[in-house]
Amino acid sequence: MTTRLRVLDDGAWLSIDDTREVRVSELWRLDAPDFCGCDLADLIVENFQAVGIDGARIEARVHGQCIACGTTGVTGWIPVGRVHDGEFAEFDRSTVRRSR
């Protein structure tokens, strides 16, 4: 089965199978030493740059800002959810996400 992935509205939404599923303006806890020097970044997601799939896992590269240290930039690939039995399931927003 094919999963259709798109970035919509100038980076404001991720569309999975033609449904808006993940939006900007969210706070993500992020383990991303390549993004900033914080042990865990508190990242405000400002814009989706790209979306992709790795196996069943949906990942995105986002532009954002760490509210702890002020660093801004584009992250590595961050998991946002997965496809299970043809349906998208977003990862719990309170979990720590690890960039690769």
Secondary structure, DSSP 8 states (H G I E B T S, - for coil): ----EEEEGGGTEEEETTEEEEESS-EEEEE-TTT-SSSSEEEEEEEEEEEEEETTEEEEEEEEEETTT--EEE-S-EEEEEEETTEEEE--TTSEEE--
